[in-house]
Every structure is written in structure tokens, then in C-alpha cells.
């Protein structure tokens, strides 16, 4: 699968997972950011566990979302 690209080059880091997350789980990234925001103050792995347990998300996708969320918090 080719890397997503932008006018400035390939997307790197957690955002590179976003297209596959949206395709697999059928929700926009903004939905997942709202889920994390609504969870309150948690540690990184607690957010990951929440996405995995409550939303059936795989570890890599959950970790990418949490990393992006915490980086932009």
C-alpha cells in the first residue's frame, strides 16, 4: 500500500495511519479525537486500552491515534 502523500511529501508518523483507520473503522479521525477527549485525563497506554477494549481497535491504530492526540493536546 503506498504511503499517503501531500503536496509537501509523504505523510509520516501517526498521521500515516489515518486513512486506514478511517477505512477500517468507518469513522473520521475527528470522531476518535472526540472519544479520547471525552475520556478525560489518562496516560498514553490507558487511552490505547480504552480504544482497544471499548471500540475493538487494533493496537497499532489505537497507538497512532493516541500519539497524535497527545501531541496536539
C-alpha positions as CSV (number, residue, x, y, z in Angstrom):
1,X,0.0,0.0,0.0
2,X,1.6,3.3,-1.0
3,X,2.1,6.0,1.7
4,X,-0.4,8.8,1.8
5,X,1.1,11.9,0.3
6,X,0.6,15.6,0.5
7,X,1.9,18.5,-1.5
8,X,4.9,18.6,0.8
9,X,5.7,14.8,0.5
10,X,4.6,11.6,2.2
11,X,2.8,11.8,5.5
12,X,4.9,10.4,8.3
13,X,4.3,9.5,11.9
14,X,1.0,8.7,13.5
15,X,-1.0,10.5,10.7
16,X,0.2,8.0,8.2
17,X,-2.2,5.6,9.8
18,X,-5.2,7.9,9.5
19,X,-6.5,6.8,6.1
20,X,-6.5,3.1,7.1
21,X,-8.1,3.9,10.4
22,X,-10.9,5.8,8.7
23,X,-11.4,3.0,6.2
24,X,-11.3,0.1,8.7
25,X,-13.5,1.6,11.5
26,X,-15.8,3.8,9.3
27,X,-15.4,7.0,11.4
28,X,-13.4,10.2,10.7
29,X,-10.3,10.9,12.8
30,X,-12.2,13.8,14.4
31,X,-14.6,11.2,16.0
32,X,-11.7,9.3,17.6
33,X,-10.2,12.6,18.9
34,X,-13.6,13.3,20.5
35,X,-13.6,9.9,22.1
36,X,-10.2,10.5,23.5
37,X,-11.1,14.0,24.7
38,X,-14.2,12.7,26.4
39,X,-12.2,10.0,28.3
40,X,-10.6,12.7,30.4
41,X,-7.0,12.8,31.6
42,X,-5.4,9.4,31.1
43,X,-2.0,8.0,30.5
44,X,-1.0,7.0,27.0
45,X,-1.5,3.3,27.5
46,X,-4.8,3.9,29.3
47,X,-6.1,5.7,26.2
48,X,-4.8,2.8,24.0
49,X,-6.5,0.3,26.2
50,X,-9.8,2.3,26.0
51,X,-9.7,2.2,22.2
52,X,-8.9,-1.5,22.1
53,X,-11.3,-2.6,24.7
54,X,-14.3,-0.3,24.1
55,X,-14.0,0.1,20.4
56,X,-12.3,-3.1,19.1
57,X,-9.4,-1.2,17.7
58,X,-6.1,-2.9,16.9
59,X,-3.0,-1.8,18.9
60,X,-1.2,0.0,16.1
61,X,-4.2,2.0,15.1
62,X,-5.0,2.9,18.8
63,X,-1.4,3.8,19.5
64,X,-1.2,6.1,16.4
65,X,-4.4,7.9,17.4
66,X,-3.3,8.4,21.0
67,X,0.2,9.6,19.9
68,X,-1.4,12.2,17.6
69,X,-4.0,13.2,20.2
70,X,-1.4,13.8,22.9
71,X,1.0,15.6,20.5
72,X,-1.8,18.1,19.7
73,X,-3.3,18.4,23.2
